[in-house]
Amino acid sequence: MASSDTVSLAYINYYCREKYYRHLQNACLESLKKYGNDPVLIFWKAFGVLMEDRPSEAIRELEGIKDKPDVLLCSTLALINAHKKAKLVDREAVQELEAKLRQDRQSCGEMALYFAGMFLWHTGRHDKAREYIDRMIKMSNSNKEGLLLRAWVDITSGKDSHAKKSIKLFDEALSGSEVVKNVDALLGKAKFLEAKNNFSGALDLVNQAVVGYPDFTPALIEKMTLQLALQDWDQTLETAHRALNTNRNCIEAQRMVVMYTLCREGKYSECGRNDLVLQQTLTLVERAQNLAPNNAEYQTEFGNQLIFHNRIRDAMRAFRTAMKLDETSVAALTGIIKCQLIEGHVEDAEQQLEFLNEIQQSIGKSSIHLQQGNFKLAEQSLEVGLSYNFEHESTKVMQDALDEFQGTSEEVRVQISNADLVLKNGDKEQALAILRQITPEQSYYIKAKEKMAEIYLYHRKDKRLYASVYRELVDKNPSSHTCLLLGDAYMSIQEPEKAIEVYETALKRNPRDGALASKIGQALVKTHHYGKLYLKLKNYDKADRVIIAALENEKANDLPSLMEETKLLKLQAQVYQRSGKIEETLKTLTRAKEVQTRVLRRVGVEQPDAGMLQLARLYLTVDDLDACQQQCVQLLKMDAENDDATVMMADLMFRKNERAGKLDECSKYIEQAESSAPRASLDSGLNYCKGLFYWYTVNPTAALKHFNLARKDSEWGETAVYNMIEICLNPDNETLGGETFEAVDGDGSDKQDSEMMAVRTAEKLLKDFKPKGNTTKYRILENNVLMASKSKPTVEKALSQFMEIATTENESVSALLGMATAYMYLKQTPRARNQLKRIAKMNWNAWDADEFERSWLLLADIYIQSGKFDMAGDLLKKCLQYNKSCCKAWEYMGYIMEKEQAYKDAAKNYENAWIYGNQSNPTIGYRLAFNFLKAKRYVDAIDVCHKSASELSKNQERNLGQGKSSTKSVSKKITSRKEILAIAANS
């Protein structure tokens, strides 16, 4: 793994320190050839992309690795950074990632902390990096990587107090019996000696690095720099050439050769402002500008280069563009002044110079005073700078924002920001008044309440009102999230007993939430600590009350609870002993002994299994499903009758929702279930399963029949009706709103009558249906039925309903998919694409699996229509990752391959679509036969044609029996099939 490869990590650190982000990406790509899809290397490659201001590309790469254990924290931090860098900041995504970061930080491993610290260091957040690394070092004192990283953070922090400590850490990292020392540690210690002007000592260390790692270019660069510091020009040039032989793109070595030519040989004719050289530099700056058009520094340099070419007006435009990008850019303003002077506009230049002087005056003076050691004068200059009051301007901007966003969904956010501004101006009551205007029906209501609570606690110092805000929140919006907020509030004001009550209430609502169980544990530990505190303060009555309350909460029979009970009983015995209650002391100690005896008896028998089970539960909590499965398998090998492990395996399979593409194996299990009992064929659960099987194998008639048999059942009836309505709306499992195959088949008008009949059936089912719960799902289905007619008024009505649902439940995949489908029917493809992109960014879950699949397919359809086959392919692979039996995904993949004239691959994909579609769709059969023919698989083409013709005749008979012919679209292909058969037979 790359995490244990010190050379790869040294390359990464060096390129990040020097900000050579393209070199960083290339180094990671080289290492990926060696290590495969290593998440650490993928992360640092994505980091390089992010630092080149390509946040969208970075987000795509980071999303794929954000749950990998080693890069758990750094990926989340980088995703937050990337979302904030994006042109349109997805605030909901940022909030979700920040919540994930807080949760992951509690349970992450050493390497996760290590790479998080490394990321924070390279993004300039030294203090935060030090916090993460210190936590890692505490977890494992012998971890040299942690010590080394801490040393680098200290030496690059810019603070002498930290830099002085770094040498000790470098020495610790270098200690040991290794023949070849850690190259990064050698370079770090050399950097320390270089800072102390001990160039000879630093060169000795770098030489060790060069000997141990002769192809490590950064060591050669450091050696070259130190030789220059020692004024050994010849050795410097030799080392530069050696570095260029190792890496011909080494920028530092090339720069050193240029410096040697200029300073040592004095060949100005080769390095001066030669027209060819200037043309080359201008080209380079233009390339940099095209790669990052929003970078003010690049625009400024572009202007400087244009001045060298005497293109003064173009230079002026470049400098003005730079000023638009960064209004505080002194370099751009200086460039404008230079252009004005060259063109003779002296008065304009004078005005600009006065403005620049005004900006720079205070900061410039303070810098001079600071350099001269006149700290008081420096402070005075800075105070003058700080004395400028922009309060009026900020109030004006805020009022403009309130007017701009009035009546929109973002108005509440602006109001909260306004409250922040008012609070900073010292008006607490006005801030509270603004926040009180936000009602529970509005978005960001919880955020507003949190801000109110913060004001009560930190500004008015009123703990009672602080807690009351969260109590009111729970009363008006009862959920596990609000209960968690209330519990946290009680914990922050040192009331763990009340916090435990709230957490337990939340846990009853969501018994699988491991975070809540952890919170209860923390509260109990705090209660235990309070007991100790009261004991030390000799407040024995309060200590006894706290311990009794904790014992009442600790009534479980598991080992951790029993162990905690023993500790509490021992503490209670101490309280009684110091109170002089000898009899109670003996009773309590006897009880503690009994509990501990039970613990000791059970540990010997249960501990191995219990430990593995707890570990499996922990993995399940943090969604590491593979590790959880591994623990359960090992546990069941040791104890095949372990019910907890068996139940967890079942839960695991359900949560993984692995659709392995083995639909053809389902029928034998259904037959076994039918033969297991005499009346099994009447069982609602079995009929529901059969309905699903026929639905997934594209046999809607049989699916409707079996779902209808399960419709009246109390357990399966509700979902059966939902499925029946969905089949009526989309019997052929088409991509609703998609245009790819609609354009190919061209049979929209012929289907209209049968579609309207199906819609009326769906309306009747919906009218007779009274759901017990989940009214949102019912509303979504109701609007899907409304939209199915495809008439503009009904589609617009459905769209407004979907938008309303999406506002109240902004993470509803079904509502967003409904909006996207409606936009497609209204021919507003860009809006549909935006909604589908939102879904594509969400984390997949088992409950919305079908909606995710449909949204990915629709987005893929849009991309195919616009010729973006690569992006469509990524989405289709995502579909197949979670559902290998997705007939439509295979069909789209085949279509893409066919368009790219890769007929063998197209045939392979169409064959999968044909198999998972139960070989019942003549259209897919035709495409498969056509691609078999193109791939020169003539026998296979003939077989598929015969099968397609058979299915076609069945469809015709069925449709004639119904009195409506909807086979025209398919019958168009009869002639084509006959042609294929003829060509194949002759071949």
C-alpha positions, 0 to 999 in steps of 0.5 A, spaced: 500 500 500 502 507 498 501 509 505 507 504 507 511 507 501 515 512 504 518 514 498 511 515 495 509 519 501 516 523 500 514 525 493 507 527 495 509 532 501 515 535 496 510 537 491 505 539 495 510 543 499 513 546 493 505 547 490 507 543 484 500 540 483 501 537 476 507 534 478 504 531 484 498 528 479 503 525 475 507 522 481 501 519 483 499 516 476 506 513 476 505 510 483 498 507 481 501 503 476 504 500 481 499 499 487 493 499 483 487 503 485 490 505 492 485 510 495 491 514 498 494 515 491 487 517 488 486 522 494 492 526 493 491 526 485 484 529 486 488 534 491 492 536 485 486 537 481 483 541 486 489 545 487 488 547 480 481 550 481 478 544 478 473 542 484 468 539 479 473 534 477 476 533 484 469 532 487 468 526 482 474 523 484 473 524 491 466 521 492 469 514 490 474 514 496 470 518 501 468 511 505 475 508 505 478 507 512 485 510 511 482 517 507 476 517 511 477 524 514 481 527 509 477 526 503 471 529 507 475 535 508 477 535 501 470 535 499 468 540 503 473 545 500 471 543 493 464 544 494 466 551 497 470 552 491 465 551 486 461 556 482 455 554 485 456 552 492 452 546 494 450 548 502 446 542 503 452 537 501 457 542 505 452 541 511 452 533 510 459 533 509 461 537 516 456 532 519 459 526 517 466 529 519 464 530 526 461 523 526 467 519 523 472 523 527 470 519 533 471 512 530 477 513 525 483 510 525 491 512 526 492 513 518 485 517 517 488 522 522 495 522 519 492 523 512 487 528 515 493 532 518 497 532 512 491 535 508 490 540 513 498 542 513 498 542 505 492 547 505 495 552 510 491 550 517 497 548 521 494 549 528 488 544 526 493 539 522 497 539 529 491 537 533 489 531 528 497 529 528 497 529 536 491 525 537 494 520 532 501 520 536 497 519 542 493 513 539 500 510 538 507 513 541 511 509 536 508 511 530 514 515 526 510 517 521 506 521 526 512 524 529 515 526 522 509 529 520 508 533 526 516 535 525 514 538 518 508 542 520 512 545 526 518 547 521 513 550 516 509 554 521 513 560 521 513 560 528 520 560 531 517 556 538 515 551 534 520 550 529 525 549 535 521 543 537 522 540 530 529 537 530 527 533 536 522 530 532 526 529 526 531 525 530 526 521 533 523 519 526 530 517 524 532 513 530 532 506 529 537 500 526 534 502 519 540 501 514 537 506 509 533 512 513 527 515 512 528 520 506 523 525 508 526 525 515 533 526 512 530 532 508 526 535 514 532 535 518 537 538 513 531 543 512 532 545 519 540 546 519 539 550 513 534 555 517 540 555 522 545 557 516 549 550 517 549 549 510 555 543 511 551 539 516 545 540 511 548 537 505 551 531 509 544 529 511 542 530 503 548 526 501 545 520 505 538 521 502 541 521 495 546 515 496 540 511 499 535 514 494 539 516 488 533 517 483 529 521 488 529 528 484 527 532 491 533 530 494 537 532 488 534 539 488 535 540 495 543 538 494 543 543 488 540 549 493 545 547 498 551 547 494 549 554 491 548 556 498 556 554 499 557 558 492 560 551 489 557 553 482 560 547 478 557 542 483 551 546 483 551 545 475 553 538 475 547 536 480 542 540 476 544 536 470 543 530 474 536 532 476 535 533 469 537 526 467 532 523 472 527 528 470 527 532 464 521 536 467 524 538 473 523 546 474 528 547 479 534 544 475 532 548 469 531 554 473 538 553 476 541 552 469 538 559 467 541 562 473 548 559 472 548 562 465 546 569 467 550 569 474 556 565 473 557 565 465 554 572 464 551 570 457 545 575 457 544 575 450 542 568 451 537 570 457 535 577 455 529 579 452 529 576 446 523 576 442 523 568 441 524 567 448 518 573 450 514 569 445 515 563 448 513 566 455 507 569 453 504 563 450 506 559 457 502 565 460 496 564 455 496 557 457 496 558 464 490 563 463 486 558 459 487 553 464 485 558 470 481 564 467 479 566 474 486 567 477 487 574 478 495 573 478 495 569 472 491 575 468 496 580 472 502 576 469 499 576 462 499 584 462 506 584 464 508 580 458 504 584 454 508 590 456 514 587 454 511 586 447 509 593 447 502 591 447 500 597 452 492 597 450 491 589 451 496 590 457 491 595 460 485 590 459 488 584 462 490 588 468 483 591 469 480 584 468 485 582 474 482 588 478 475 585 477 477 578 479 481 581 485 479 588 487 485 588 492 490 586 487 496 591 488 500 588 482 494 589 478 493 596 480 501 597 479 500 595 472 495 599 470 499 605 473 505 603 469 500 603 462 498 610 464 505 612 465 507 609 458 501 612 454 502 619 457 496 619 462 500 622 467 493 625 471 490 618 471 496 615 473 497 620 479 489 619 481 491 611 481 497 612 485 494 616 490 489 611 491 494 605 492 498 610 497 492 610 501 491 603 501 498 601 502 499 606 507 497 603 514 500 596 512 506 599 509 508 603 515 507 597 520 511 593 516 517 598 516 516 599 524 516 592 525 522 590 521 526 596 525 523 593 532 519 599 533 513 595 536 509 600 539 509 604 532 507 598 528 501 597 533 499 604 532 499 604 524 495 597 524 490 601 529 489 606 524 488 601 519 483 598 523 479 604 525 476 605 518 469 603 520 465 599 514 459 598 518 455 602 514 457 599 507 455 592 511 448 594 513 447 597 506 449 590 502 445 586 507 439 590 506 440 589 498 440 582 499 434 582 503 430 586 498 434 581 492 432 574 496 425 577 498 420 571 497 425 566 495 427 560 499 433 563 500 430 569 504 431 565 511 438 564 510 439 572 509 435 573 515 440 569 519 446 572 516 442 579 518 442 576 525 449 575 525 451 582 523 446 585 528 449 581 533 456 583 531 454 590 532 452 588 539 444 588 539 443 582 542 435 583 542 434 585 535 438 579 533 433 575 537 427 579 534 429 577 527 430 570 528 424 569 532 420 571 525 422 565 522 417 560 523 417 552 523 414 551 516 420 555 513 426 552 511 432 553 515 428 553 522 432 549 526 438 553 524 435 559 526 433 556 533 440 553 534 443 561 533 438 563 538 440 558 543 447 560 541 446 567 543 442 565 549 448 561 552 454 565 550 451 572 550 446 572 555 449 567 559 442 564 560 443 556 560 435 556 562 433 559 556 438 556 552 435 549 553 428 551 552 430 553 545 431 546 544 426 543 548 421 548 544 424 545 537 423 538 540 416 539 541 414 543 534 419 538 530 419 531 534 425 527 531 431 523 532 435 529 530 432 534 534 432 530 540 440 529 539 440 537 539 437 537 545 441 532 548 447 535 546 445 542 549 444 538 556 451 535 555 454 542 554 450 545 560 453 540 564 446 536 565 448 529 563 442 526 567 437 530 563 441 528 556 441 521 558 433 521 558 433 525 551 438 520 548 434 514 550 427 517 547 431 518 541 434 511 541 427 508 542 425 512 535 431 509 532 434 503 535 439 502 530 443 509 531 450 507 533 451 514 534 446 515 539 448 509 543 455 512 544 452 519 546 448 515 552 455 512 554 458 518 554 453 521 558 453 515 563 461 516 563 460 523 565 455 522 570 460 517 573 465 522 573 460 527 577 460 521 582 467 522 583 467 529 583 462 530 589 466 524 593 472 529 592 468 535 594 465 531 600 458 532 598 456 525 599 448 526 599 449 528 592 454 523 590 449 518 592 444 521 588 448 521 582 450 514 583 443 511 584 441 515 578 446 512 574 445 505 576 438 505 574 440 507 567 445 501 567 440 495 568 442 492 562 445 485 562 451 485 557 458 485 559 460 492 558 454 494 562 455 489 568 463 492 568 460 499 569 455 497 574 461 494 578 465 501 578 459 505 580 458 500 586 465 500 588 464 508 588 458 508 592 461 503 597 467 509 598 461 514 599 458 510 604 464 508 607 466 516 608 459 517 610 460 512 616 455 507 613 459 501 615 453 496 614 451 499 607 458 499 605 458 492 606 452 490 602 454 495 596 461 491 596 458 484 596 453 486 591 459 489 587 463 482 588 457 478 585 456 483 579 464 482 578 463 474 579 458 474 573 462 478 569 468 474 570 464 467 569 461 470 562 468 473 560 471 466 559 465 463 555 463 469 551 468 474 550 471 472 543 464 471 540 462 477 544 468 481 541 467 479 534 460 481 535 461 488 537 466 489 532 461 487 527 456 491 530 461 497 529 463 496 522 455 496 521 454 502 524 460 506 520 457 502 514 463 498 513 459 492 510 465 488 507 468 488 514 462 487 518 460 481 513 468 478 514 467 478 522 460 475 521 462 469 517 468 468 522 463 468 528 458 463 524 464 458 523 466 458 530 458 458 532 453 456 527 448 457 532 449 464 533 443 468 532 445 475 533 450 473 527 445 470 523 440 476 524 446 481 522 448 477 516 441 477 514 440 485 515 447 486 512 445 482 505 438 487 506 443 493 507 448 491 501 442 490 497 446 486 492 442 485 486 447 480 483 444 479 476 442 472 478 434 472 476 434 466 472 436 462 479 430 465 482 425 461 479 427 454 482 427 457 489 420 460 488 418 453 486 421 450 492 417 455 496 410 453 493 412 445 494 413 447 501 406 447 503 399 445 500 396 452 500 403 456 499 400 458 492 395 462 496 400 466 501 400 473 500 408 474 501 410 468 496 405 472 491 408 478 492 415 475 491 413 472 484 410 479 482 417 482 483 420 476 479 415 477 473 416 485 474 423 484 474 423 479 468 419 484 464 412 480 464 408 485 467 401 481 466 404 476 470 406 481 475 400 484 476 396 478 477 400 476 483 401 483 486 393 483 485 393 476 489 397 480 495 393 486 494 388 485 500 394 483 505 395 487 511 403 486 511 404 486 503 398 489 500 400 497 501 407 495 497 403 491 492 398 496 490 404 501 489 407 496 485 401 495 481 400 502 479 407 503 477 407 497 472 400 500 469 404 507 468 410 504 465 409 496 463 415 496 459 420 498 464 422 504 459 425 510 461 420 515 463 422 522 460 427 519 456 428 520 448 434 515 446 429 509 444 423 513 443 427 517 437 430 510 435 423 506 435 418 512 433 412 509 435 409 514 440 402 515 437 401 508 436 401 506 443 397 512 446 390 508 446 393 503 450 397 508 455 391 512 456 387 505 458 393 503 463 393 510 466 385 510 467 387 503 471 392 506 475 387 512 477 382 507 479 387 503 483 389 510 486 382 512 488 381 505 492 387 505 495 388 508 502 395 508 505 396 507 512 402 511 513 408 515 508 403 520 505 409 523 501 410 516 497 402 516 496 403 524 494 409 522 489 405 516 486 399 521 485 403 526 481 406 520 477 399 518 475 397 525 474 403 526 469 402 520 465 397 523 461 403 528 458 398 533 457 402 540 458 397 542 464 397 536 468 404 535 467 405 543 470 400 541 475 404 535 477 411 539 477 408 544 482 406 539 487 413 535 486 417 542 487 412 543 494 415 536 496 422 537 494 422 544 498 419 540 505 423 534 504 430 537 500 433 530 500 427 526 497 430 522 491 423 521 488 420 528 488 427 530 484 426 525 479 419 527 478 421 534 477 426 532 472 421 527 468 416 533 468 421 537 465 423 532 460 415 532 458 415 539 458 422 539 453 426 543 458 432 538 458 437 543 462 432 544 468 431 536 468 439 535 468 440 540 474 435 536 478 438 529 476 445 532 477 443 533 484 441 526 485 447 523 482 451 527 488 447 524 493 449 517 497 446 511 495 441 508 500 437 501 499 430 505 501 431 509 494 434 504 490 429 504 484 429 511 484 436 512 484 437 507 478 431 511 474 434 517 475 441 515 473 438 512 467 434 518 465 441 522 466 444 517 462 439 518 456 440 525 456 447 525 456 447 520 450 442 525 446 447 530 447 453 525 445 456 525 452 457 517 451 463 517 457 459 521 462 453 516 460 457 510 461 459 512 468 452 513 470 450 506 467 456 503 470 453 505 477 447 502 475 450 496 474 454 496 480 448 496 484 443 492 480 447 487 475 440 485 472 438 492 470 436 490 463 435 498 461 442 499 463 445 494 459 441 496 453 443 503 453 451 500 454 449 496 447 446 502 444 453 507 446 457 501 443 453 500 437 454 508 436 461 507 436 461 501 432 464 497 437 459 491 434 462 486 439 461 490 445 455 492 443 452 485 442 455 483 449 451 488 452 445 487 448 445 480 450 445 481 457 439 486 456 436 480 452 437 475 458 435 480 463 429 482 459 427 474 459 428 474 452 421 477 451 423 484 448 423 483 440 426 490 439 432 488 443 432 482 440 432 485 433 438 490 435 442 484 438 441 480 432 443 486 428 450 486 432 451 479 432 451 480 424 456 485 424 460 481 429 460 475 424 456 471 429 451 469 424 448 462 427 447 466 434 444 472 429 439 467 426 437 464 433 435 470 436 431 472 430 427 466 431 426 467 438 424 475 436 419 472 431 416 468 436 415 473 441 413 478 436 407 473 434 405 472 441 405 480 442 400 480 436 396 475 438 395 478 445 394 485 442 389 482 437 385 479 443 385 485 447 382 488 440 387 494 440 393 493 435 399 496 438 404 492 434 406 497 428 412 499 432 415 492 432 412 489 426 416 495 422 422 490 424 419 484 421 422 485 414 429 487 417 429 481 421 428 477 415 433 480 411 438 479 417 436 471 417 437 471 409 444 475 410 446 470 415 444 464 412 447 466 405 454 467 409 
